Amino acid sequence: MTIKDGKNLYAKVVWTTSDVQDLFDVNEEQAAEFLNNNERNIQDRMVELGWSVIEDLGHFEGLKRKEI
């Protein structure tokens, strides 16, 4: 994977203040503060869940799991 030039990156995800406002009764400033305060937690959790999804989908497609 090449992160430096942005090539070979897949399944990029971003969150907006509107996403937060769809779930919570907050204004745009509060939503931005929420995202700013929780950005690292959101990233960490998304990575955890992403590995689980990749593993499940690889299994469904019959990919051979590496021995770790």
N, C-alpha and C positions, 0 to 999 in steps of 0.2 A: 504494500500500500504506500502511496506517495501522498503525504499530507502537505508537504511544502508548497507544491504547485497546485494543489486541489484536484489532481487527477486520481482516478481510481477510488473515489469516495462514493459511497452508496448510502441510501436511506437517511439523508440529511433531514433533520427536524428542527424547527424553530417554534417558539411560543410568542404570542403577542399579548398585549394588555387586553385585547378583545376576548381572547381565550379565557383569561381569568374572569373577566366581566360576564362571560356566558355562564360561569359556575357560581360566582359570588356577587353579592350586592355591594359593589365597590365602584368608585369613580376611576378614571384613567390614571390619576396620580397614585392612588392606593394600589391599583393593579401593578403599576410599574415598580413601586416600592416592594411589593410582594415578590415579583419576579427577580428583582435585584437582590433582595435578601435571601432568596431560596435558589438562586441560579445553580450553585454548586450541588445542592441536594437533588435538584431536578436532573442535572447531568449525570450524577452518580447513579441514581435510580434507573434512568433510561438506559444506561450502559448495562446494568445488571439484567434488566428485562430484555434488552437486545440480545445478549448472549444466550439467554434461555430460548428466545424465538429462533435464533439462528440454529441452535442445537435441535429444536423440535422440527424445523423445516428441513434441515439436513437429513434427519432420521426419516421423515416422510418421503423424501426424494431418494432414499436408499444410499446416501453417502456413507462411506465407511469411516467410522470414528477412529481418530488417532489414539494410540495408547499413550497415556500421559505418565 
